[in-house]
């Protein structure tokens, strides 16, 4: 039961990360690469994106 909840949490965080990647001001190539990393390696990709990934748009100052 606990693994199902953890899986849903990871899925929700991955979806949030993908939305954030596509809403960032990065180039299209960077968005595609980050999306593939997050989709192929859900946990590791999420952690990588969180620490070194593209930030939100410049208007969010």
N, C-alpha and C positions, 0 to 999 in steps of 0.2 A: 504494500500500500504506500509506503513512504517513497519508493522509487517512482511511482506514478505522479506524486505531487512534485517531486524534484524534476521529473521530466517535463511536466507542464510549466514549471517555473523557468526552466531553461528555454523552452519553446517561446514563452512570452518575452523573455529577455532577448532572444535572438530576433524576434519580430520587431521589438523596439529598436534594437541595434540596426536592423536593415532600414527601418523608417528613418532613423537618424542619419545613416550613411547617405541615403538618397536625398535627404533634406540639407545636406552639407553643401558648402561652396566648392567642393573638390571637383577635379576634372572627371569627365565621364569614364575614362580608363580607370582612375583610382576607385570610383564608385563600384565598377564592375569587379575589380580585383577584390575589394573588401567584401562585397556581397558573396563572391565565390568562397572566400576564406571562411566567412561566417556560416555559410550553408554546408561546406564540406567538413569543417571541424567546428561543430557547434559550441563546445565548451571552450576550447583553446582559442578559436576565432573570436569568440565573445570577449575573452580576457585580453587578447591582443588588441582588438578594436578599442576596448575601454581605456587601455593605457597608452596606445600609440596611434590610434585611428584619427580620422578627420573629425574636427569639431563642428559645431553647429554653424549656421549662417552668421555673417558679420553683423547683421542687424540685432543679434541677441546680446548686445553689450550691456 
